[in-house]
Amino acid sequence: MRVHRGAYVLEQEWSDLFGDARLRTRAHAVQELTRVETGVFAYATAAALHGLPLYKVRADRIDVICPDVRGRRSVADVRRHHVPVPDDDIVELEGLRSTSLERTVYDVIRLGSVETAVMVMDAALHAVAWDDIHNTYDIAADSEFRARVRRRVIAHAGARGIRQARFVVEFADGRAGSPGESLSRLWCWQLGVADPVLQYRVDFADGTYALLDLCWPGLGRWAEFDGLIKYSDPALLAGRSSEDIRRAQDARQRKVESATQWRCDRWGFEQMASIDDFARFLRSIGFC
């Protein structure tokens, strides 16, 4: 499989990669073969390098900001942009020059689809504010990062995509633990479904607790987003089989239902091929 002129990977390996991993692979190939010394990887490519999720983004070309307007023009798999990028907006990731997290988020929430925009802003907030050890959320860290992105949005009033960026800066919730949770919350809002509480904590009599992906306490309902990666990623499996994971999930669900008497629904990207598909699914379970 050709990923850039002079760069190839095995087709099976390529087919196993998600879009963000494909963008990272292309970025490394471009850097190695064309020596983008003065360029800065940006937009969706930078988001992938930062480990941020992307929704149905083209993975067949990468984006590079080239400060020198006399530089080479865009080609089929490398789109070059001639826009300002101050030194403070440049970081090194995986040995590649990339726009900073803050600049990348600002660019993507303005120019990406609203789905990608919400996923990226949620994930960035999650990265700076969520404590994986204690399962707590740092509101101050959230507010500080959100304010920095908001200042960029305000400073560029009238620029392309600013209306969407304003919405996303305020709508985003870093408690979303996965792209699927971010997309679920966005589409629920667009469909007029009540806003869910993310990572709702249920305490058990034995001193343990569970965090629910999406919860509607007033409705007595909660939902878990089932991403297929949890059944196949070795890091997430941690030596367990897919069946072990499913049994543990079933036991957890029964424990939560026993403690709360609330109904649990499960969905994944199979039910979310489009917002219309998701709306039909929600109607089928009596949600809207």
N, C-alpha and C positions, 0 to 999 in steps of 0.2 A: 504494500500500500504506500503510495507516494504522498508524503505530508508536506514536502517543499522540494523545489528543484534540487536534486542531488541527495535528498533525505528520504529514507524508506523505513517502514516498520512492517512486521508481520501482520497480515490481514486479520488473523484471529485476535491478536493482541489489540489491534485498533478497534475491532468490533466490540471488545469487552470494555472499552473506555467510555465514560460519560463525556458529555460535551465540554465540561470544564477541563477535564484531563486531556482531551484532544487539543484544546487551545494551548495548554501549557506545553504539550509536546511540540506543537507547531512553533511556539515562541522560541523554544530552545533550538529548534532546527534553523530558524531564521537567524538567530543570534550567531550560531556556530558557522553558518555558511555565508552570511552576508556581512557579518561584523557590524552590527548596528551600534557603533560606539557612541554617537551623539543622540540617537533616538531613545525614546522612552515608551515602553509598552503601556497601553492605556485602554480605557473603556472596558469592554467585556474581557479582553485579554488580561488586563490588570486585575479585574475581579477574580478571574480564575487563578491567577498567581497568588492572590491574597486568600484563596480558599473559600471565596464567597459563591453561593449557589447561583445558577443561571437557568432561566426558563425558556426553553425552545429557542436558544440563541444559535445563530449560525456558527458552526465550528470549522468551516472550510476556509476561513481567513482570519488574520489577526490584525489588530490595530496598533499603530506606532505613531507617536507624536514626534515630528521632526522639526526642531527649532529653526533649522536652516531652510528657508523657502526655496533655495536653489537645489535642494537635495533631490534624490530620485523620486519619481512619481509612483503612485499606487500601481500594483500589479494584481494579478488574479487573486493571490492568496495573502497579500500584504496591503492593507489600506493605510496610507500615510496621511497624517493630519498636520497642518501647519497652524498651530495655535500656541499661545504662550503657556509655558510650564516653568514656574520659578523653582529654584533649587530646593526650597522647603517642601515642594510637592513631589520630590523624587526620593525613592528609597530603593534598596537592592533586595530582591527576592530571588532565591534559587540562583544567585549569580547574575540575575538580569535586572536592568534598570527599569523600574516601574513607577507609575504614579502612586502616591501615598494612599493609605486606606481612606483618609478623609476626602482627598481629591477624587479617588476612584468612585466612592459612594456618591459624591456630588454629581459626577459625570453620568453615572449609570441611572440614578433616580430621575435625572432630567431627560436623558436620551433613550433609555431602554423602554421596553413595554412596562405597563403598570405592574404586571405580575413579577417580572424580573426586578423592578424597582423596589417593590415591597420586600421581596425575598432578600435582596442585597442589604437594604437598610436594616431589616430585622436581624440578619446574620451579623452585621457589623456591630450593632448594639449588643447582641448576645455575646460577641467576642470580648467586648470591653467591660460588660457589666455582670455577666452570669458567672457565678462561682460553682464549678463542677463538683468541688469537694463537699461543700455544705449545701448545695442546691438552693442558693439564695441569690437575690438580684440586687445589685448596687444602683439604687435610684440616682445617687449623685453622679456616678460615672456615666449612666445613661444620659442624664440632663446635660452634662458637660460636653459629651460627644455630639449629642443632638443639637446643642446650641452652636457648636462650631460649624456643622453642616448647614444649619439654618442661616448663619451669617453669610455664608457663601451664596445661598439662594437669594437672600435679600439684596446682596450686593450686585446681583446680576438680573435685576428686575427687567422684564421684557425679552430676555434671552429665550432661545428655543427651549421648550419643555419646562419652563419655570413653573407654570401652573401645576403640572403634575408633581414637580419636585416639592412645591409647597404642601400639597396634600400628603405626600409620602412621609415627609419629615414629621408631620404631626400624627399620622395614622400608625406609623411603624411601632412594633412592640417587640423588644429584644427578648422577651420571655419565650417567644416561639422557638421551639427546640429543633425544628427541621423545616426545610423548604415546604413540605406538605402542610405543615401547620400554618405557615405564613399564607400559603395559597388558599387554604380552607377559610381562614379568617377573612381574607380579602373578598373572596367570592360570597361568603355568607353576608358580608356587609353589602355587596353589590346586589344581592338577591333579597335584601330586606330582612334577613334572619338576625335575631338578637346577637349582639356582640358577645362572643364567648370569653370566659376567663381562662387565661393560659396558665398551665402548670399549677392548677388548683390542688392544694394539699389536703389529703384525707388522712387523719391520724387514726391508728388502730389501737385497740386495747392492749396489745402486746408491746407497745412502745415503738413500733415501726410505723412507716407512713408510705403513701403513694402520691405521686404527682400526676395529675390527669392532664393529657395533652390539651383538650378543649372541654370546658365545662360550663353548663348553664344551670347554676344552683336553683334559680327561681323556677325553672322548668322541670327540675328533677331529672336532668339528662346530662350525659357526658359522652365524649367521643375520643377514640384513639385513632391516630393516623398510622396505617400500616404500610410503611415503606418496605419494598422487597429487599432493600440492601441489608436490613437487619437479619435476614435469613441466609445471607450469602457472604457478607464481609467477614473475613477471618478475625479482624480486630474486634468487631462487635460480637461475634460468636464466642470468642475467648475460650476456645476448646470445646464448646458445646455443639450439638447438632441442631439443625433447623427444627427438628421435632422437640428437642429440649426447650428451645426458645418458645415454641407454640404452647407447650404444656405449662411453662412458667407464666406466660401471658394469660392463659385461661384461669390458672389458679389466682393470679393477681386480680383478674376481672371479678371472679366470684367473691373474693375478699372485699373488694370495693363495694360491690352490689349489696353484700350482706351488711356492711357498715353504714351505707347511705340509703339503701332502698331506691337508688336511682338507676335508670335504664342506661345501658351502654350501647353505643353504635360504633361500628368500625368501617372505615373506608380508606382507600388508597388512590394512587394515580389511575388505577383501572376505572374507578368511578368518576375521575376528574379529567377525562380526555379533553373536555371543553366545559365551559361554564354551563352550557345547556345540558350536557350530560349530568353534571353535578346537581343542577336544579331538579332534573327528573329523579335522580337518586334520592335527594332530600324529600321530595314529595312522596316517594315510595315508602319512606320510613316515617311519614307523618310529620315532617319538620317544617314544611312550607307548602 
